[in-house]
């Protein structure tokens, strides 16, 4: 069935929603790590699995929901069999995690989230719980067959904070999608109230796999849990029901308290990101493929793709470096971090185009990072195309002006956040002071001549007003 057609997925349909409330963690070590994470601002999320072989959206094409398109020349059961059998072809002999980590470092990124297992159940790590793993297929004889271990090691060498993405649902597991019944949608396909033994087996399966990740792969800073429909019944509010994805009224409780206690016993201070499940185990929020409309005063990140898809798609059109940089600026000014999604090829490499795009981003962050990393929000955070951040100690203000490529810039002006009289304002691109003046309620800066014409943004370091 190698001729199988690539499914057309409406990407916007599976964007995750965002909780409307936030609860700060109680544990001092977690709060300390959360503060350090908030300094990092820019990370990479890597989706890599069997879906890279045909270059299709990860996992979702095997889910039977009406927004998902599939090859209409085959049955649903045959399609699932074709998809799951892709593991027999997954032999990424050019797998080079050092290339990934080097490109991420070059871009100015500081933390990693790697997909250890997506909803399709294919594990990118050696696990005792299932043979459905990169370490059990044709790649098993490669010295890097335990892929997650080598990815984490490569990024640790670049001083990254390490995050493990893990899907709570597992569509390959007989304890979640039981062959006795059809797979109607993304949820568990049997009544867990009538089959408590089977659900208990799934809870043990999930607990044991997370325990492996916490014990066998060195220091882990973030446990990034996807699949927010797997959640306790008491968290299924009217708001959650309005999101559109049906959730069984019985809930799907996997005992996050027990998982968290175990995970933090091996990884003290571990950040747990139980996406969209408000409470103790959503240590920061993760709006997907969008930026919140307003500034938020609690920890969050926008997870967004460099192209349109999370994983590798051949000849995909990538966002420009200017688009990414200007999104990063807006996100940081609103109090968040940017987690940028990049998908390696089936061979195990980032494409040349992705590496080049990351390099272009890094050319800007290397000069202007003072206005991004380690900063915090300001009450007045935007005036037109100018965004504001401040140093963690509150002594320095940064004004970040996003350039419209269609409009030549000779001066930058903004209202609010007025510099103290006599302040020096430094243009970070040159490291030199610029002349400025006050015109009514505006701060006006004259742009020096000779700057490159393709800059995405200009950043000014300003003594904070009082």
C-alpha positions as CSV (number, residue, x, y, z in Angstrom):
1,X,0.0,0.0,0.0
2,X,2.9,2.3,-0.7
3,X,0.7,4.3,-3.0
4,X,-1.5,5.5,-0.1
5,X,-2.6,9.1,-0.6
6,X,-1.5,11.7,1.8
7,X,-4.5,12.8,3.9
8,X,-5.5,16.5,3.8
9,X,-5.8,17.7,7.4
10,X,-7.4,21.0,8.3
11,X,-4.5,22.0,10.7
12,X,-6.5,24.6,12.5
13,X,-9.0,22.0,13.6
14,X,-6.6,20.4,16.1
15,X,-5.1,23.4,17.7
16,X,-5.2,23.1,21.4
17,X,-7.3,25.4,23.4
18,X,-6.1,27.4,26.5
19,X,-7.3,27.3,30.1
20,X,-8.9,30.5,31.3
21,X,-7.3,30.2,34.8
22,X,-3.8,29.6,36.0
23,X,-2.6,28.1,39.3
24,X,1.0,28.8,40.5
25,X,2.8,25.7,41.7
26,X,3.3,25.4,45.4
27,X,6.6,23.5,45.4
28,X,9.6,25.9,45.9
29,X,11.9,23.9,43.5
30,X,9.2,24.0,40.8
31,X,8.7,27.7,41.2
32,X,12.5,28.2,41.1
33,X,12.7,26.3,37.8
34,X,9.7,28.0,36.4
35,X,11.4,31.4,37.0
36,X,14.5,30.1,35.2
37,X,12.4,28.8,32.4
38,X,10.8,32.2,32.0
39,X,14.2,33.7,31.4
40,X,14.8,31.5,28.3
41,X,12.1,32.8,26.1
42,X,12.8,30.8,22.9
43,X,12.8,27.1,22.4
44,X,12.5,24.3,19.8
45,X,9.8,21.6,19.7
46,X,10.7,18.6,17.5
47,X,8.0,16.3,16.1
48,X,9.7,13.2,14.6
49,X,8.2,9.8,14.0
50,X,6.9,7.4,11.4
51,X,4.7,10.2,10.0
52,X,7.9,11.7,8.5
53,X,8.2,8.9,6.0
54,X,5.2,9.9,3.9
55,X,5.4,13.5,5.1
56,X,2.0,13.7,6.6
57,X,0.5,15.3,9.8
58,X,1.5,13.4,12.9
59,X,-1.0,10.7,14.1
60,X,-4.2,12.5,13.3
61,X,-5.0,10.7,10.0
62,X,-5.7,7.5,11.9
63,X,-8.3,9.2,14.0
64,X,-12.0,8.8,12.9
65,X,-13.3,12.3,13.2
66,X,-15.2,14.2,10.5
67,X,-12.7,17.0,10.0
68,X,-9.9,14.5,8.9
69,X,-9.5,13.6,5.3
70,X,-8.0,10.3,4.2
71,X,-7.4,8.2,1.1
72,X,-11.0,7.2,0.0
73,X,-9.7,4.3,-2.1
74,X,-9.1,2.1,1.0
75,X,-11.0,1.2,4.1
76,X,-10.3,2.9,7.5
77,X,-9.0,-0.3,9.0
78,X,-6.6,-0.8,6.1
79,X,-5.5,2.8,6.4
80,X,-4.6,2.4,10.0
81,X,-2.7,-0.8,9.3
82,X,-0.7,1.0,6.5
83,X,0.0,3.9,8.9
84,X,1.1,1.7,11.8
85,X,3.2,-0.5,9.5
86,X,5.3,2.5,8.5
87,X,7.6,1.6,11.4
88,X,8.9,-1.2,9.2
89,X,10.4,1.5,6.9
90,X,11.7,3.9,9.5
91,X,15.5,3.6,9.3
92,X,16.9,7.1,9.7
93,X,20.6,6.2,9.1
94,X,21.6,9.9,8.9
95,X,20.1,10.8,12.2
96,X,22.2,13.7,13.6
97,X,20.9,15.2,16.8
98,X,24.1,17.4,17.0
99,X,22.9,19.1,13.7
100,X,19.6,19.8,15.3
101,X,21.1,21.2,18.5
102,X,23.6,23.3,16.7
103,X,21.0,24.9,14.5
104,X,18.8,25.6,17.5
105,X,21.7,27.2,19.4
106,X,22.6,29.2,16.3
107,X,19.0,30.6,16.3
108,X,19.3,31.7,19.9
109,X,17.1,29.0,21.4
110,X,17.5,27.9,24.9
111,X,15.2,24.9,25.6
112,X,14.0,21.8,23.9
113,X,10.8,19.8,23.8
114,X,11.2,16.5,22.0
115,X,8.3,14.2,21.0
116,X,9.1,11.0,22.8
117,X,5.7,9.6,21.8
118,X,2.8,11.1,19.9
119,X,-0.8,9.9,19.9
120,X,-0.1,7.1,17.4
121,X,1.8,5.3,20.2
122,X,5.1,5.0,18.3
123,X,7.9,5.5,20.9
124,X,11.1,7.4,20.0
125,X,12.8,5.8,23.0
126,X,13.7,2.3,24.1
127,X,10.8,1.1,26.4
128,X,10.0,-2.1,28.1
129,X,6.3,-1.5,27.8
130,X,5.9,-2.1,24.1
131,X,7.8,-3.2,21.0
132,X,6.3,-0.4,19.0
133,X,9.4,1.6,19.2
134,X,12.2,3.1,17.1
135,X,14.6,0.9,19.1
136,X,12.8,-2.3,18.0
137,X,12.4,-1.6,14.2
138,X,15.0,-1.6,11.4
139,X,17.0,1.1,13.2
140,X,17.5,-1.1,16.2
141,X,21.1,-2.1,15.3
142,X,22.2,1.6,15.0
143,X,24.3,2.8,18.0
144,X,21.8,5.8,18.2
145,X,18.7,3.6,18.2
146,X,17.6,4.9,21.6
147,X,16.8,8.2,19.9
148,X,15.5,10.2,22.8
149,X,18.7,9.6,24.8
150,X,20.9,11.0,22.0
151,X,18.6,13.9,21.3
152,X,18.7,14.9,25.0
153,X,22.5,14.5,25.2
154,X,23.0,16.7,22.1
155,X,21.0,19.5,23.4
156,X,22.4,19.3,26.9
157,X,25.9,19.8,25.4
158,X,24.5,23.1,24.1
159,X,23.2,24.0,27.6
160,X,19.5,23.6,26.8
161,X,16.8,23.0,29.3
162,X,15.4,19.6,28.4
163,X,11.7,18.8,27.8
164,X,10.0,15.5,27.1
165,X,6.8,15.7,25.1
166,X,4.6,12.7,25.9
167,X,1.1,11.9,24.6
168,X,-1.3,10.8,27.3
169,X,-3.5,8.9,24.8
170,X,-1.9,6.0,23.0
171,X,-3.9,4.9,20.0
172,X,-1.7,1.8,19.4
173,X,-2.2,0.4,22.9
174,X,-4.9,-2.3,23.4
175,X,-5.5,-0.6,26.7
176,X,-6.6,2.6,25.0
177,X,-8.0,1.6,21.6
178,X,-9.2,-1.9,22.2
179,X,-9.6,-4.0,19.0
180,X,-12.9,-5.4,20.4
181,X,-14.5,-2.1,19.4
182,X,-14.3,0.4,16.5
183,X,-12.3,3.5,17.1
184,X,-14.9,6.2,17.0
185,X,-12.8,9.2,17.8
186,X,-9.7,10.4,19.7
187,X,-11.0,9.1,23.0
188,X,-10.6,5.7,24.7
189,X,-13.0,3.4,22.7
190,X,-14.5,1.5,25.6
191,X,-16.4,2.4,28.7
192,X,-13.8,2.5,31.5
193,X,-16.6,2.2,34.1
194,X,-17.5,-1.2,32.7
195,X,-13.9,-2.2,32.1
196,X,-11.9,-1.0,35.1
197,X,-9.2,-3.6,34.8
198,X,-8.3,-2.5,31.2
199,X,-8.2,1.2,32.2
200,X,-6.0,0.3,35.2
201,X,-3.7,-1.4,32.8
202,X,-3.5,1.7,30.7
203,X,-2.8,3.8,33.8
204,X,0.0,1.5,34.7
205,X,1.4,1.5,31.1
206,X,1.4,5.3,31.1
207,X,3.0,5.6,34.6
208,X,5.7,3.1,33.7
209,X,6.6,4.8,30.4
210,X,6.9,8.2,32.1
211,X,9.0,6.5,34.8
212,X,11.3,5.3,32.2
213,X,11.7,8.8,30.7
214,X,12.3,10.2,34.2
215,X,14.9,7.6,35.2
216,X,16.8,6.5,32.1
217,X,17.6,9.7,30.1
218,X,19.5,12.0,32.4
219,X,18.3,15.3,33.8
220,X,14.9,16.3,32.5
221,X,13.4,19.8,33.2
222,X,10.0,19.7,31.6
223,X,7.4,16.9,31.2
224,X,5.2,18.3,28.4
225,X,2.0,16.3,28.3
226,X,-0.3,16.4,25.2
227,X,-3.8,15.1,24.7
228,X,-5.9,17.2,27.0
229,X,-9.0,15.1,26.5
230,X,-7.4,12.6,28.8
231,X,-8.4,14.3,32.0
232,X,-10.4,13.7,35.3
233,X,-14.1,14.1,35.2
234,X,-14.0,17.0,37.6
235,X,-12.0,19.1,35.1
236,X,-14.6,18.6,32.3
237,X,-16.3,22.0,32.5
238,X,-18.8,23.7,30.2
239,X,-15.8,25.6,28.8
240,X,-14.0,22.3,28.0
241,X,-17.1,20.9,26.4
242,X,-17.4,24.0,24.2
243,X,-14.0,23.2,22.6
244,X,-15.6,20.8,20.2
245,X,-13.8,17.5,20.9
246,X,-16.1,15.1,22.7
247,X,-14.9,13.8,26.1
248,X,-16.5,10.9,27.8
249,X,-18.6,12.0,30.8
250,X,-16.7,9.3,32.8
251,X,-13.5,11.3,32.3
252,X,-10.2,9.6,31.6
253,X,-8.3,10.0,34.9
254,X,-4.7,8.6,34.7
255,X,-3.9,9.8,38.3
256,X,-1.7,12.8,37.6
257,X,-0.9,13.2,41.3
258,X,0.8,9.8,41.4
259,X,2.6,10.4,38.2
260,X,3.8,13.8,39.3
261,X,5.0,12.5,42.7
262,X,7.0,9.8,41.0
263,X,8.4,12.1,38.3
264,X,9.6,14.7,40.7
265,X,11.2,12.1,43.0
266,X,13.5,11.4,40.1
267,X,13.6,14.9,38.7
268,X,13.4,17.5,41.5
269,X,11.7,20.7,40.5
270,X,10.4,19.2,37.3
271,X,8.0,21.4,35.4
272,X,4.8,19.5,34.4
273,X,2.8,20.9,31.6
274,X,-0.5,19.0,31.5
275,X,-1.9,21.0,28.6
276,X,-5.3,22.6,29.0
277,X,-6.0,20.8,32.3
278,X,-6.1,23.7,34.7
279,X,-4.6,23.1,38.1
280,X,-1.5,21.9,39.9
281,X,0.0,20.2,36.9
282,X,-0.3,22.8,34.2
283,X,2.8,24.8,35.4
284,X,2.6,27.0,32.3
285,X,0.0,27.4,29.6
286,X,0.6,26.6,25.9
287,X,-1.7,28.4,23.4
288,X,-1.1,26.6,20.1
289,X,-0.5,28.3,16.7
290,X,-1.6,31.6,18.0
291,X,-0.5,34.5,20.2
292,X,-3.0,35.7,22.9
293,X,-4.7,38.9,22.2
294,X,-3.6,40.6,25.4
295,X,-0.6,40.5,27.8
296,X,-0.8,37.7,30.4
297,X,0.8,38.0,33.8
298,X,1.4,34.3,34.4
299,X,3.8,31.8,32.6
300,X,2.9,30.7,29.1
301,X,4.4,29.9,25.7
302,X,3.0,30.0,22.2
303,X,3.9,26.8,20.4
304,X,4.0,27.5,16.7
305,X,5.4,25.9,13.6
306,X,8.2,27.1,11.3
307,X,6.1,25.9,8.4
308,X,2.4,24.8,8.5
309,X,2.9,21.3,9.9
310,X,4.6,20.1,13.1
311,X,6.5,17.3,11.4
312,X,8.3,17.1,8.1
313,X,6.4,17.8,4.9
314,X,8.3,17.8,1.7
315,X,8.7,21.2,0.0
316,X,6.7,22.9,2.8
317,X,6.7,26.7,2.7
318,X,8.4,28.0,5.8
319,X,7.8,31.3,7.6
320,X,10.3,34.0,7.0
321,X,12.8,34.8,9.7
322,X,11.2,38.3,9.9
323,X,7.8,36.6,10.7
324,X,9.3,34.5,13.4
325,X,11.3,37.3,15.0
326,X,8.4,39.7,15.0
327,X,6.2,36.9,16.6
328,X,8.9,36.3,19.2
329,X,9.0,40.1,20.1
330,X,5.2,40.2,20.5
331,X,5.1,37.0,22.5
332,X,7.8,38.2,24.9
333,X,6.3,41.6,25.3
334,X,3.0,39.9,26.3
335,X,4.8,37.8,28.9
336,X,5.3,34.5,27.0
337,X,7.9,32.4,25.3
338,X,8.1,31.1,21.8
339,X,8.4,27.3,21.2
340,X,9.1,26.9,17.5
341,X,8.2,23.6,15.8
342,X,10.7,22.0,13.4
343,X,10.3,18.6,11.8
344,X,13.4,16.5,10.8
345,X,13.3,14.5,7.5
346,X,12.9,10.7,7.5
347,X,16.7,10.4,7.2
348,X,17.1,12.3,10.5
349,X,18.3,15.7,9.4
350,X,16.8,19.2,9.5
351,X,16.4,20.5,5.9
352,X,18.9,23.0,4.6
353,X,16.1,25.6,4.3
354,X,15.2,25.1,8.0
355,X,18.8,25.4,9.1
356,X,19.2,28.6,7.0
357,X,16.0,30.1,8.5
358,X,17.2,29.4,12.0
359,X,20.6,31.0,11.2
360,X,18.9,34.1,10.0
361,X,16.9,34.3,13.2
362,X,20.1,33.9,15.1
363,X,21.8,36.8,13.3
364,X,19.1,39.0,14.9
365,X,18.9,37.4,18.4
366,X,22.7,37.5,18.7
367,X,22.7,41.3,18.6
368,X,19.4,42.0,20.3
369,X,19.0,39.2,22.9
370,X,19.3,41.6,25.8
371,X,15.8,42.8,25.0
372,X,14.4,39.2,24.9
373,X,16.2,36.8,27.3
374,X,15.8,37.3,31.1
375,X,13.2,40.1,30.6
376,X,9.8,40.6,32.1
377,X,6.7,42.4,31.1
378,X,6.0,46.1,31.4
379,X,2.5,47.5,32.2
380,X,2.6,49.5,29.0
381,X,3.7,46.9,26.5
382,X,2.8,48.2,23.1
383,X,2.4,51.3,21.1
384,X,1.7,50.6,17.4
385,X,4.6,48.6,16.0
386,X,6.7,49.2,19.1
387,X,6.7,46.6,21.9
388,X,8.3,47.0,25.3
389,X,10.1,44.7,27.7
390,X,12.2,45.4,30.8
391,X,15.1,43.8,32.6
392,X,14.4,41.5,35.4
393,X,15.6,44.1,38.0
394,X,13.3,46.7,36.4
395,X,16.2,49.2,35.8
396,X,16.3,49.0,32.0
397,X,13.6,49.4,29.4
398,X,13.7,47.9,25.9
399,X,11.7,49.3,23.0
400,X,11.5,46.8,20.1
401,X,10.2,48.3,16.8
402,X,9.0,45.8,14.3
403,X,9.8,47.1,10.8
404,X,7.3,47.0,8.0
405,X,9.4,45.8,5.0
406,X,7.3,47.9,2.7
407,X,8.0,51.2,4.6
408,X,11.5,52.7,4.8
409,X,12.3,53.7,8.4
410,X,14.0,57.1,9.1
411,X,12.7,57.6,12.7
412,X,11.0,55.6,15.4
413,X,8.5,57.2,17.8
414,X,6.3,55.9,20.6
415,X,4.0,57.2,23.3
416,X,4.4,56.2,26.9
417,X,7.5,54.7,28.7
418,X,9.2,58.1,28.5
419,X,12.9,58.1,29.0
420,X,14.3,60.2,31.9
421,X,15.6,63.5,30.7
422,X,19.3,63.1,29.7
423,X,19.1,59.3,29.2
424,X,21.3,57.6,26.8
425,X,19.4,55.4,24.3
426,X,21.5,52.6,22.7
427,X,20.6,50.9,19.4
428,X,21.5,47.3,20.1
429,X,22.3,46.5,16.5
430,X,25.2,48.9,16.5
431,X,25.8,49.1,20.3
432,X,26.0,52.9,19.9
433,X,23.8,55.7,21.3
434,X,21.3,57.4,19.1
435,X,19.9,60.9,19.3
436,X,16.4,61.3,20.6
437,X,14.0,64.0,21.6
438,X,10.6,64.6,23.1
439,X,7.8,65.9,20.8
440,X,4.7,66.5,22.9
441,X,3.8,63.1,24.4
442,X,6.1,61.2,21.9
443,X,9.6,59.9,22.2
444,X,11.2,60.3,18.8
445,X,14.5,58.6,17.8
446,X,16.4,59.4,14.6
447,X,17.6,56.3,12.9
448,X,21.3,56.4,11.9
449,X,22.1,56.0,8.2
450,X,23.9,52.9,6.8
451,X,21.8,50.2,8.6
452,X,21.0,47.1,6.6
453,X,17.7,47.4,4.8
454,X,16.5,43.9,5.6
455,X,16.4,44.2,9.4
456,X,13.2,42.7,11.0
457,X,13.2,44.9,14.0
458,X,15.2,47.7,15.7
459,X,15.8,47.4,19.5
460,X,16.6,50.4,21.8
461,X,18.0,50.1,25.3
462,X,16.5,52.9,27.4
463,X,16.9,54.0,31.0
464,X,13.5,53.3,32.5
465,X,11.2,56.2,33.1
466,X,9.9,57.0,36.7
